[in-house]
Amino acid sequence: MRGRLLLGERLAKYTSWRVGGPAQRLYLPHDKADLIDFVKNLPADEPVFWLGLGSNLLVRDGGIRGTVINTKNRLKALSLAADGTVYVEAGVPCALVARFCGEHGLLGAEFLAGIPGTMGGALKMNAGAFGGETWGIVQQVETLDKTGAVNRRVPDNYDISYRSVKGHEGEGFLSATLRLEQGDSSASQQKIKELLDKRARTQPTHQPSGGSVFKNPPGDFAARLIEQTGLKGLLMGGAQVSEKHANFIVNTGQATAQDIEQLIYFVQRQVKEKQGVDLQTEVCTVGETGSVIQVTDPEQFGRVAVMMGGTAAEREVSLKSGAAVYQALKNQGVDVQAVDVTGSPIEALQGLAVDRVFNIIHGRGGEDGVLQALLQVMGIPYTGSGVLASALAMDKLRTKLCWQGYGLNTPKWRVLNSTADLDACIDALGFPVIVKPAEEGSSLGMSKAGNREELVAALALALQFNCAVYAEQWVAGQEYTVGILDGQALPVIRLETPNAFYDYQAKYLANTTRYHCPCGLSETEEKNLQAVSLQAGQVIGIKGWARVDVFIDAAGHYQLIEINTVPGMTDHSLVPMAARQAGIGFAHLVWRILATSLA
């Protein structure tokens, strides 16, 4: 190799948004010939991603697995051929191509001055600006496939449309030959100057952005729709809808890729609800939401304590989950110890020399931030979410308030302190309702009420669990659950039970409960449900793994119910079931959950 191979290099400095996690491997080729040699010697199954100037690209915070090839200023040849065509390699910035063509009196490439990317990126997405499109001036391209073979292709070899180029997947662009018209050099350069002045006036060029985020719908403009929806200037974390141009999302200085992705999704949903238009992204989103860390040696974990049991009402379920987790880790050669917590977790850990904890204690004392705070103070890494996210998720009322504040749908509710609150509850919610203790899991203390008498009994039952109680409007529709593993959604499961609802018996004891996975939704519907569930978890700040319960009501709206940060791992549990559908066996699932404690 004559280029540079970097391991674990963060990609934020290679993208125009200035966000992005690490690349497992980043190759900076010396030139085109070096790049061809490098690709020829890659393993056949190695994932490869081509990166230019990093505009119109969102790299998630977990980074990119495999090899990233950066062509910016490395594939940099730019020349005028004798026949008047222009040869340009993939790493040349589009603005430089526009100036070169203008200086040589070639007309038609002026629009490239408004594209903040390289020629390779422009070819990949048929980039355009000010009415011009890349492939409108392309005569021929050179591509490199994964075997290292160089191919020459013409526009007819591709399906080219607005911001889309399809065909010959897995090939990266090496160069393009541009066919332009001969004209007046001064006129071309004047047009470029006017386009750049317009770009500076109308776009937030002084802030990191990814360019235009959304495609313009037919006959309309994405920026107009976003502004009319009242989203201009909206801030989420460090990401903001630009106050200068509503189709740009800018990094105000401390944005993460997650901030930007959440804001993109929020804008799409708001425009759909208020304007009836589905905005399609122009931005390419790649990479992992979770960590790219891969663990292959059990010794990397050190000594692991599987903490189970606890003193909450879900103790028996936790012991079953813990036994299964312990055996799976032991079978894979992990140095593991089972720890049954029967009182204080401080006493349970006393005298134990462990490197990390697999927390499988369900309910209060294990899932509510208490154990997490203890482990954090002791400096012991652990699986699952941190202190704040665990505490929020355990308190269903606070979770609902967070979702509601973020604009996510959750059924209406009323807090019930005593029977004096029942009349106001009935007036607000009607019947039926479901009454819940706010800080219990496994459906403990929950019951459905269809009249006042049943509501009184439901309240009395829930109050026995010594925490806040609330009544929630009953949702008529299909019930789903979405497992989350290291920032990625697992296949959706649809739940079906003959019981009044998915209660403790239906979860752990009954053989009449039906679990549908595949869930029966279309591919698009399932992806949307997964996206909503991921966002629900991101709002709370979950890490590692979790499970989100959600209904799709009769009107087709998502209604978020609750989130579990230490889901069950028994033979009836849902996360292992969803993982199997994704090709992840129980032992591998346990291994991957434990690996998140290394992040």
C-alpha positions in Angstrom: 0.0 0.0 0.0 1.2 3.5 -0.8 -1.8 5.1 0.9 -2.7 5.3 4.6 -4.8 2.8 6.5 -6.3 4.1 9.8 -8.0 2.0 12.4 -10.9 3.4 14.5 -10.6 6.9 12.9 -13.6 9.1 13.8 -15.4 10.2 10.7 -16.7 13.5 12.1 -13.9 15.5 10.5 -14.5 13.9 7.1 -18.2 15.0 6.9 -19.7 18.4 6.2 -22.1 18.0 9.2 -19.0 17.4 11.5 -20.6 14.3 13.1 -20.1 10.6 12.8 -18.6 7.7 14.7 -15.4 5.8 13.9 -14.6 3.7 10.8 -13.3 0.2 11.6 -10.8 0.8 8.8 -10.3 4.1 6.8 -8.2 4.0 3.7 -6.7 7.1 2.2 -5.4 6.0 -1.2 -2.3 7.6 -2.8 -3.9 7.7 -6.2 -6.2 5.7 -8.5 -3.7 2.9 -9.2 -3.0 2.5 -5.5 -6.8 2.3 -4.8 -7.3 -0.4 -7.4 -4.5 -2.5 -5.9 -5.9 -2.0 -2.4 -9.4 -3.1 -3.4 -8.1 -6.2 -5.2 -6.6 -7.4 -2.0 -9.6 -6.9 0.3 -11.4 -10.0 1.5 -14.4 -10.8 -0.7 -16.9 -10.3 2.1 -15.4 -7.0 3.4 -18.1 -4.2 3.5 -16.8 -1.2 1.6 -18.1 2.4 1.8 -17.0 5.2 -0.5 -16.6 8.7 1.0 -15.9 11.9 -0.7 -16.3 15.3 0.8 -18.9 13.9 3.2 -21.8 16.2 2.2 -25.4 15.0 1.9 -24.2 12.2 4.2 -25.1 11.4 7.8 -22.8 8.9 9.5 -24.4 7.6 12.7 -22.6 7.9 16.0 -21.7 4.2 16.2 -19.6 4.5 13.0 -19.2 2.2 10.0 -18.2 -1.4 10.0 -15.8 -2.6 7.4 -13.6 -0.3 5.2 -14.3 3.3 4.3 -12.4 4.6 1.3 -11.9 8.4 1.2 -11.3 9.8 -2.2 -11.3 13.6 -1.5 -8.2 15.2 -3.0 -6.7 11.7 -3.6 -8.4 10.9 -6.8 -7.7 14.4 -8.0 -7.0 14.3 -11.7 -8.8 17.0 -13.8 -8.0 17.6 -17.4 -9.3 18.8 -20.8 -9.1 16.2 -23.6 -8.4 17.0 -27.2 -12.0 16.3 -28.2 -13.2 19.0 -25.8 -14.4 16.6 -23.0 -13.4 17.0 -19.4 -11.9 14.1 -17.5 -12.4 14.4 -13.7 -11.6 11.9 -11.0 -14.0 11.1 -8.2 -12.2 13.0 -5.4 -12.3 16.4 -7.2 -14.6 18.9 -5.5 -17.6 19.9 -7.7 -16.9 23.6 -7.2 -13.4 23.1 -8.7 -14.9 21.3 -11.7 -17.3 24.2 -12.3 -14.4 26.8 -12.2 -12.2 24.6 -14.5 -14.9 24.3 -17.1 -15.7 28.1 -16.9 -12.0 29.0 -17.4 -11.9 26.9 -20.5 -15.1 28.4 -22.0 -17.2 25.2 -21.5 -20.9 25.8 -20.6 -23.3 23.6 -18.7 -21.3 22.8 -15.5 -21.9 26.1 -13.7 -24.5 24.5 -11.4 -21.7 22.3 -9.9 -20.5 25.4 -8.1 -23.5 25.1 -5.8 -22.8 21.4 -4.8 -20.7 21.1 -1.7 -19.3 17.7 -2.5 -16.9 15.7 -4.7 -17.6 14.4 -8.2 -17.9 10.9 -6.9 -20.7 11.9 -4.5 -22.4 13.9 -7.2 -22.4 10.8 -9.5 -23.7 8.5 -6.8 -26.8 10.6 -6.1 -27.3 12.6 -9.3 -26.6 15.8 -7.3 -28.1 19.0 -8.6 -28.4 22.7 -7.9 -30.0 25.7 -9.4 -31.8 23.6 -12.1 -28.9 21.5 -13.2 -28.2 17.8 -12.6 -24.9 15.9 -12.7 -25.8 13.1 -15.0 -27.1 15.6 -17.6 -23.5 16.4 -18.5 -22.0 12.9 -18.1 -20.7 11.0 -21.2 -19.0 8.1 -19.5 -17.9 6.9 -16.1 -15.2 4.6 -14.7 -16.2 2.4 -11.8 -14.3 -0.1 -9.6 -16.0 -3.3 -8.4 -15.2 -5.3 -5.3 -12.8 -7.6 -7.2 -10.7 -4.6 -8.2 -11.9 -4.7 -11.9 -12.3 -1.3 -13.6 -15.5 -0.9 -15.7 -16.5 1.8 -18.2 -20.2 2.6 -18.2 -22.5 5.1 -19.9 -25.7 6.8 -18.6 -27.9 4.2 -20.3 -26.4 1.6 -18.0 -28.2 3.2 -15.0 -31.7 4.1 -13.9 -31.2 7.8 -13.3 -33.9 10.1 -11.8 -34.2 13.0 -9.4 -31.5 12.6 -6.8 -31.3 8.9 -7.5 -28.9 6.6 -9.5 -29.6 2.9 -9.5 -27.7 0.0 -11.0 -24.4 -1.9 -10.6 -24.6 -2.0 -6.8 -21.2 -2.4 -5.0 -19.2 -0.4 -7.6 -17.5 2.9 -6.6 -17.0 5.7 -9.1 -13.4 6.4 -10.1 -13.9 9.1 -12.7 -16.3 10.7 -15.2 -16.0 12.1 -18.7 -18.1 15.3 -19.1 -19.5 16.5 -22.4 -20.1 20.3 -22.4 -20.8 23.0 -24.9 -18.2 25.5 -26.1 -19.1 29.1 -25.2 -18.0 32.4 -23.7 -15.6 31.9 -20.8 -16.5 35.3 -19.2 -20.2 34.5 -19.4 -19.7 31.1 -17.7 -17.6 32.6 -14.9 -20.1 35.4 -14.4 -22.9 32.8 -14.1 -20.8 30.8 -11.5 -20.3 34.0 -9.5 -24.1 34.7 -9.6 -24.9 31.2 -8.4 -22.3 31.4 -5.6 -23.7 34.7 -4.5 -27.2 33.3 -4.5 -26.0 30.3 -2.5 -24.4 32.6 0.1 -27.6 34.7 0.4 -30.0 31.8 0.7 -28.2 29.0 2.4 -26.5 28.6 5.8 -23.0 28.3 4.4 -21.4 29.5 7.6 -22.6 26.5 9.7 -21.9 22.8 9.3 -24.7 21.1 7.4 -25.3 18.2 5.0 -26.8 20.3 2.2 -30.5 20.0 1.3 -32.0 17.4 3.6 -35.3 16.6 1.7 -36.2 16.1 -1.9 -38.6 18.7 -3.3 -42.0 17.1 -3.8 -43.4 17.4 -7.3 -44.6 21.0 -7.9 -43.6 22.2 -4.5 -40.6 23.0 -2.3 -39.6 21.1 0.9 -38.4 24.3 2.5 -41.9 26.0 2.0 -43.7 23.0 3.6 -41.3 22.9 6.6 -41.6 26.6 7.2 -45.4 26.6 6.8 -45.5 23.8 9.4 -43.8 26.2 11.8 -40.5 24.3 12.1 -38.0 26.8 11.0 -35.5 27.4 13.7 -36.6 24.3 15.7 -33.8 23.0 17.9 -33.2 19.4 19.1 -30.0 18.8 21.0 -27.3 20.5 18.9 -29.3 20.2 15.6 -31.5 22.9 14.3 -33.7 23.5 11.3 -31.9 26.4 9.7 -33.4 29.9 10.2 -32.0 30.9 6.8 -33.3 28.0 4.7 -35.7 25.5 6.2 -34.5 22.6 4.1 -31.2 22.6 5.8 -30.4 21.2 9.2 -27.3 22.7 10.8 -25.0 21.6 13.6 -25.0 24.5 16.1 -21.7 23.2 17.5 -22.4 20.2 19.7 -24.8 18.1 17.6 -24.6 14.3 17.5 -25.7 12.3 14.5 -28.6 11.1 16.7 -29.7 14.7 17.2 -29.8 15.2 13.5 -31.5 11.9 12.7 -34.2 12.6 15.3 -34.8 16.0 13.9 -35.1 14.7 10.4 -37.7 12.1 11.5 -39.6 14.7 13.5 -39.8 17.1 10.6 -41.1 14.3 8.3 -43.8 13.3 10.8 -44.9 16.9 11.4 -45.1 17.8 7.7 -47.0 14.6 7.1 -49.6 15.3 9.9 -50.1 19.0 9.1 -49.5 19.2 5.3 -50.3 15.7 4.2 -47.0 15.4 2.3 -44.4 12.6 2.7 -41.0 14.3 2.6 -38.3 12.0 1.2 -34.7 12.4 2.4 -32.0 13.5 0.0 -29.4 12.7 2.6 -27.7 9.3 2.7 -27.8 7.9 6.3 -25.2 5.2 7.0 -23.5 3.4 9.9 -24.4 2.0 13.3 -26.5 3.6 16.0 -24.7 1.4 18.5 -21.1 0.6 19.1 -18.8 -0.9 16.4 -16.9 -2.7 19.1 -16.7 -6.4 18.4 -15.8 -9.0 21.1 -14.5 -12.3 20.0 -12.6 -13.5 23.1 -14.5 -14.1 26.3 -11.4 -13.0 28.3 -12.2 -9.4 27.0 -15.1 -9.4 29.4 -13.1 -10.3 32.5 -15.1 -11.6 35.4 -18.8 -11.1 35.0 -21.5 -11.0 37.7 -25.0 -11.9 36.6 -27.1 -10.0 39.1 -30.6 -11.5 39.4 -33.5 -11.8 41.8 -34.0 -8.7 43.8 -36.7 -7.9 46.2 -39.4 -6.5 43.8 -42.6 -8.3 42.8 -40.8 -9.6 39.6 -38.2 -11.6 41.6 -39.3 -15.0 40.3 -39.2 -13.8 36.6 -35.7 -12.3 37.2 -34.4 -15.6 38.7 -35.5 -17.5 35.6 -34.0 -14.8 33.3 -30.8 -14.8 35.3 -30.4 -18.6 35.2 -30.7 -18.6 31.4 -28.3 -15.7 31.0 -25.7 -17.3 33.4 -25.8 -20.6 31.6 -25.5 -19.0 28.1 -22.4 -17.1 29.2 -20.8 -20.0 31.0 -21.3 -22.2 27.9 -19.4 -19.6 25.9 -16.4 -19.6 28.1 -17.1 -16.4 30.0 -15.8 -16.3 33.6 -19.2 -15.7 35.1 -20.7 -15.8 38.6 -24.4 -15.8 39.5 -25.4 -13.3 42.2 -28.9 -13.7 43.7 -29.7 -10.3 45.3 -32.0 -11.0 48.3 -31.5 -7.7 50.1 -29.2 -4.8 49.5 -27.2 -4.9 46.3 -24.3 -3.4 48.2 -24.2 -6.5 50.4 -24.6 -8.7 47.4 -21.5 -7.2 45.8 -19.4 -7.1 49.0 -16.2 -9.1 48.7 -16.8 -9.9 45.0 -14.0 -9.0 42.5 -15.8 -8.5 39.2 -15.0 -6.5 36.1 -18.6 -6.0 34.9 -22.2 -6.8 35.7 -24.9 -8.3 33.5 -28.0 -6.8 35.2 -31.1 -8.9 34.8 -33.0 -7.7 37.9 -36.5 -6.7 36.8 -38.5 -4.0 38.5 -37.7 -1.7 41.4 -34.2 -1.9 42.8 -32.7 -3.2 39.6 -34.4 -1.5 36.7 -35.1 2.0 38.2 -31.6 3.5 38.4 -30.8 2.5 42.0 -28.5 -0.4 41.0 -27.1 1.6 38.1 -26.1 4.5 40.4 -24.4 2.0 42.8 -22.4 0.4 40.0 -21.5 3.8 38.6 -20.1 5.0 41.9 -18.2 1.7 42.3 -16.8 2.1 38.8 -18.2 -1.2 37.6 -19.4 -1.3 33.9 -22.9 -2.8 33.5 -25.4 -3.8 30.8 -28.4 -1.6 30.0 -29.3 2.0 30.4 -27.8 4.6 32.8 -29.2 6.1 35.9 -31.4 8.7 34.4 -32.8 6.6 31.6 -33.5 3.7 33.9 -35.3 5.9 36.4 -37.4 7.6 33.7 -38.4 4.4 32.0 -39.4 2.7 35.3 -41.8 5.5 36.0 -44.4 5.1 33.3 -45.9 8.5 34.0 -42.7 10.4 33.5 -42.0 8.4 30.4 -45.4 9.4 29.0 -44.7 13.1 29.9 -41.3 12.9 28.0 -42.9 11.3 25.0 -45.8 13.8 25.0 -43.4 16.7 25.3 -41.5 15.4 22.3 -44.6 15.1 20.2 -44.9 11.3 20.3 -48.4 9.8 20.7 -49.3 8.0 24.0 -52.8 7.3 25.2 -54.5 10.0 27.4 -54.3 9.3 31.2 -55.4 10.6 34.6 -53.5 10.2 37.9 -55.6 8.5 40.6 -54.7 9.2 44.2 -58.0 8.0 45.7 -61.6 7.3 44.8 -62.1 11.1 44.9 -60.4 11.3 41.5 -62.7 8.7 39.8 -65.4 11.0 38.6 -63.0 13.4 36.9 -61.2 10.4 35.4 -64.5 9.0 34.0 -65.4 12.5 32.5 -62.0 12.8 30.9 -61.4 9.3 29.6 -64.7 7.5 29.6 -64.7 3.7 29.5 -63.0 1.3 29.1 -59.7 2.3 30.8 -56.7 0.3 32.1 -55.4 1.1 35.6 -51.7 0.8 36.2 -49.2 1.2 39.0 -46.7 3.6 37.6 -43.6 1.8 38.7 -44.2 -1.9 38.2 -43.5 -4.2 35.3 -44.7 -7.5 34.0 -48.3 -6.1 34.0 -48.4 -6.5 37.8 -51.3 -4.6 39.4 -52.9 -3.8 36.1 -56.5 -4.3 35.3 -59.1 -3.2 32.8 -62.2 -1.3 34.0 -65.4 -1.0 31.9 -67.6 0.7 34.6 -67.3 2.6 37.8 -67.5 -0.5 40.0 -64.6 -2.1 38.1 -62.6 1.1 38.3 -62.9 1.2 42.1 -61.6 -2.4 42.3 -58.8 -1.7 39.8 -57.7 1.3 41.8 -57.7 -0.7 45.0 -55.5 -3.4 43.4 -53.0 -0.9 41.9 -52.6 1.0 45.2 -51.3 -2.1 46.8 -48.0 -1.7 45.0 -47.1 1.5 46.9 -46.4 3.8 44.0 -48.3 6.3 41.9 -51.4 5.0 40.1 -53.0 6.2 36.8 -55.8 5.2 34.5 -55.0 5.1 30.8 -57.5 5.4 27.9 -58.1 2.0 26.5 -56.6 1.6 22.9 -58.6 -0.5 20.5 -56.2 -1.9 18.0 -53.3 -4.3 17.5 -50.6 -4.6 20.1 -46.9 -4.8 19.1 -43.6 -4.9 20.8 -40.2 -3.8 19.4 -36.9 -5.1 20.8 -33.9 -2.8 20.6 -30.4 -4.2 20.6 -27.4 -1.8 20.6 -29.3 1.0 18.9 -31.0 -1.1 16.3 -34.6 -2.4 16.2 -35.2 -6.1 16.0 -38.1 -7.6 14.0 -41.5 -6.5 15.3 -43.8 -9.0 17.2 -47.6 -8.7 17.2 -49.2 -10.0 20.4 -52.5 -11.8 20.5 -54.2 -13.1 23.7 -57.7 -14.2 24.6 -57.3 -12.4 27.9 -58.6 -8.9 28.5 -55.1 -7.7 27.9 -51.5 -8.9 27.8 -51.3 -9.5 31.6 -48.9 -11.4 33.8 -50.6 -14.8 33.1 -50.5 -14.1 29.3 -46.8 -13.2 29.5 -45.5 -16.0 31.6 -48.0 -18.8 32.2 -50.6 -19.2 29.4 -50.2 -21.3 26.3 -53.0 -19.4 24.5 -50.9 -16.3 23.8 -49.9 -16.0 20.2 -46.7 -14.3 19.0 -46.7 -13.3 15.4 -43.2 -12.7 14.0 -43.2 -11.7 11.1 -45.8 -9.4 12.5 -48.0 -9.1 9.4 -47.3 -5.4 8.7 -45.9 -4.3 5.3 -42.2 -3.7 5.1 -42.8 0.1 5.1 -45.2 -0.1 8.1 -42.8 -2.3 10.1 -39.9 0.1 9.4 -42.0 3.1 10.5 -43.0 1.3 13.7 -39.3 0.4 14.4 -38.3 4.0 13.7 -41.0 5.3 16.2 -39.8 2.8 18.8 -36.1 3.8 18.4 -37.1 7.4 18.7 -39.1 6.6 21.8 -36.0 5.1 23.3 -33.8 7.9 22.3 -36.0 10.4 24.0 -35.6 8.6 27.3 -31.9 8.0 26.6 -31.8 4.2 26.7 -28.5 2.3 26.0 -27.6 -1.2 25.2 -30.9 -3.0 24.9 -34.6 -2.4 25.7 -38.1 -3.2 24.6 -40.9 -0.8 23.5 -44.6 -1.7 23.7 -46.8 0.1 21.3 -50.3 -0.1 19.8 -51.5 0.8 16.4 -55.0 2.2 17.0 -58.1 1.9 14.8 -57.1 5.2 13.0 -53.6 3.8 12.2 -51.8 6.0 14.7 -49.0 4.7 16.9 -49.7 4.8 20.6 -46.7 4.3 22.8 -47.4 2.4 26.0 -44.2 1.8 27.9 -40.5 1.0 27.6 -38.6 -1.8 29.5 -34.9 -1.3 30.0 -34.2 -4.8 31.5 -36.5 -7.0 29.4 -37.2 -10.6 30.3 -34.9 -13.4 29.1 -37.2 -16.4 29.9 -38.6 -19.0 27.4 -41.6 -16.8 27.0 -39.7 -13.5 26.6 -40.1 -11.3 23.6 -36.6 -9.9 22.9 -35.1 -13.4 22.5 -38.0 -14.3 20.2 -37.4 -11.2 18.0 -33.7 -11.9 18.0 -34.3 -15.4 16.7 -36.3 -13.9 13.8 -33.2 -11.8 13.0 -31.0 -14.8 13.0 -29.6 -14.1 16.5 -29.6 -17.2 18.8 -30.1 -16.9 22.5 -26.4 -17.4 23.3 -25.3 -14.8 20.7 -27.9 -12.4 22.0 -26.6 -12.6 25.6 -23.1 -12.2 24.3 -24.0 -9.0 22.3 -25.9 -7.5 25.3 -22.8 -8.1 27.5 -20.6 -6.6 24.8 -22.5 -3.3 25.1 -21.0 -2.9 28.6 -17.6 -2.3 26.9 -18.8 0.8 25.0 
